[in-house]
């Protein structure tokens, strides 16, 4: 376990592979942590990668450096954290890859800072939130799938997450990955990350802001305005969908116009926690982007 001061955070991260390897940053989602990539890392380090796996804000040993910093979970903050980490570690043109919150952070970073990023792997396509659209209703099947987001709009939801975070998060694992047969030890290894003192505040703010029901941290207002304009992603990218991901039943293949450089979309036999369910497929997506960069 390593730590580095990056922007408003002291980011805890795991590092594997040679120090002079080609850099990859793997970003996890909610409610997961860096262990989602345990099966992905060896395939990348075997090909010479230096793999960085940060704990996102509100997870694991990552901490805010100042007590007065807004415990924001908004998309601009997540993307900024990723770039701040790359800067702090002096990563030269990393490939960034993630899913769920990590896919959101990676897409934001690639869209807003394309010169800092060499390539992208994103589960769920162009995973930047259209907050204005989120203020309005969706098809009932979609609303049913994101029931937890509606719960988190209320103080009852905050209380539930605070008191029952393990039970609630385990339920989400089951619902989003219906064919993934994980055991108690696998869940417990990750669930320890939910004990972060800022976990509840960051999660609640993330979903309230995403649905247009909470103000963001003013420090990110300019970035949020740029994201609202739906900027294209201009770096090479492989996007992924899980065939049994109940959060994305229609898939995201139709996001292809948002990618203006070389792009490939793949459907993987997995649920929402794709890197942990199908690590070889996730690693292959990263290696594909790497191959494009080496031999355009």
N, C-alpha and C positions, 0 to 999 in steps of 0.2 A: 504494500500500500504506500503510495506517495501522495504528497499534497503540494499544491502550488497556489499562490495568491493570483487571482485572475479577475479583474474588475471588482465587483462587490463581494466576491466569494473567495473562500479558501476551498478550492476544489480538491476532493479526494479522487484519486484515479489509480487504476491498475495498468501496468505497462509490461508488455511482453515483446520478445524479439530483439534483434540487434539495435543498438543505439543509433547506428547510421543507416538503418533500413528505411525503405520508403514508407512515409507516415500514413496511418489510417486512424481515424477517430470513430469509435463505435458508440452510439448514444442510445440508451435504453428508453423505455416508455413508462407510463403509469398503468398498473401498479407493479412494476418490475424493477430490476436493477442490473448491475454489470454482469451478473451470473447468466443472464440470458444469452451471452455471447461465449460462454465457456467452450462450447463445441465449435465455434467459428474460429477462434484464435489460432489453434494449431495449424489449420489449413492456410492461414495467412502468413504466420511466422515461418512456415516451411518454404514459403516463396519469398522470404527476405523482408517481410513487412515489420515495421515498428508499430505495434498496436497499442493504442491508448483507449482505455475504457473509463470515462468519467462517471462519477455519481452525480446525477442532475441535482439542481437546487431543490432542497427539501428531502433529499434521499441520502441514506447512509451517513458517512462521516463528513460530507460536504456541509460547510457552515457559511452563514453570512458573516462578513468581517465586522459589520457595525450593527449595533442593536437597533438603530433608527431606520435602517434600510427597509423599504416596503417589501413585504414578503409576497412579491408578485410571481405569478405563474404564467403571465401572458407570453404570447409567441415571440414578440420582439426581445423580451428578456432571455428566453431560452436560446434564441439564435445568437444574441450578443454574448452569452456565456460561452458558447462554442468557439466563437472567434477570439474572445479574450483568452480562453485556454490555449488555442493554437498560437497566439501571440506570446503568451507567457512561456510556453515550451519551445518557442522558436521553430515551429513546424513549418517547413517550406512546402507549400502547395499540397496539403493533405487531401486524401480521399476521405470524405465524410459519409457515414452510413448510419442509418437508424430506422426506427419504427415507432409508431405511436408518438409520444412526446419527442422522442429522439429523431423520428422522421420529420416532424414539424420543425425542430431546431435545425436540422440539416438542410431542409428546403429553404428556410428563412435565411440561413447563412449563405447558401449558394445563390439565392436571388439577390440579396443585398450586398454581398461582398464577393462577387465572382472572381476577382483577382487574387483572393486569399485562398481559393479552393480549386483543386485540380479536377475533381470529379465527385459524383454523388451516387449513392445508392439509397433509395427511399422506398420503404414499404408504404403503400397507399398513395402512390402517384404524386401529384402536385399537392402536398399536404400542408398548404398554407391556408389558414382559416379565413373565410369570407365573413367577417363579423357582422356586417350589415345584413347579409342573407340569413345568418344564424338568429337574428332577432325575430324571424318569422317561422311559421310552422312548416313541417315536412310531412311526407307521407306517414300514416300511422305506424307502419312497420318500422320506419326509421326512428320515430319517436319512442317506440317500444324498446328498441335496441339500446337507446341511450338514456334509459330510465334513470341511471345513476347521476347523469348530468342535471336532470331536473330535480332530483333529490338534493343535490349540492347547492341549488339556488336558495335553499331554505336553511334557517338555523337548526331545524330538526335534522337536516342532512349533515350539518357540521357536527352536531352531537353524535349522530350515528357513526360517522367516520372516526371521530375521536374515541368513542367507547368500543367500537366493534371493527376497527380497521382490518384486522386479520380475517375475520369472517367475511366481511364485505369484499375485500380484495380477492380472497380465495373464490368467492362466488363469481366474480368477474372473470377470473382465470377459466373457470369451468364453462361459463356461458360463451366466452369469446373463442375458446379453442375446444369445441365439443368432442374432438377425437384424440386429444392429447391426454395420455394416461400418466400424469405426473404423480410422484409420491409425496408423502409428508415431508421428507427431508429436503426435497427440492424446493417446496414452497417455503419451508422454515428458513432455508439459507437466504432466500430473497426477502422474506417478511421482516427480517431484522432491520432492513433499511427503512422500514416504515416507522421506526421508533425515532427518527430524526425529529428534533423539537419543532422544526418548521414545516413538517410534512403536511399537517392538516391545513395550515394557513395557505401554503403554496398551492395545494390541490384545490381547495375551495375557490381561491382567487382565479386560478387557471380556468375553471369551468364557468364561473360567473362572468369573467371578462370575455371568454370565447362566445358566450351567448348574448353579449351586449348588455349585461345586467350589472356590471361593475366598472368603475373607472380604472384605468391603468396607472402605472407609475409614470408621472410626468417626464421622467428621464428618458422614456421611450416613445414619447408622443410623435416625434419626427419619423422614427422608424415605423411606427404603426400606420402613419399616414402613407408612407411609401408602400407598405404591404397592402393597404386598402386599394391601391391602384392595380393590384394583381400583376406584379412584375414577372416576366418570364424567367425561366432558369436557363442560363446560357452556357453551362458547363456540361461535359459529357455525363450521361446519367443512365443507370439501369433502375427501372421501377418494378416493384413487386406487388402482387396480390396473393393473399392466402385463399385458396379455393373454399375453405370452410370457415373463413373469418366472418362471424355473424355481425360484426360492426360494419362491414363493407360488402353486403350481399350482392350488389351489382358490379363490384369491381371498379377499377379506376383506369381502364384502358383508354377511356375517352378523354383523359387528361393530356394525351400526347401533344396537342398543339401548344401546351405551356412549356414544352422543352424544345429549344431552338438549336441546340447542338446535337451531336450524335446521341441517339436515345433508343433504348430497347425496353419493352415491357414484357414481363414474364408472369405466368400464373403458376403458383407452387402449391403442391398438395400439403397444406398446413392451415392452421387457424391464425388467430391474431398475433400470437407470440411466435412469429415465423422463425427468427434466428434460433430459438431454443427448440422448436419442433422440427425444423429442417435446416440444421446448421450448414450442411454441405451446399445447399442451394443458395443460402445467403452469402457464404464465402465465395462461391463461384461468381456471384454478381459483382462482388468487390474485385475479384481477379479479372473479370471481363473489362471493367473500367480501367484497371491498371494496364491491361494489354492494349487497350485503345490508346492510352497515353504514351506508352512506349513505342508502339508501331501504329501511328494514326492511319 
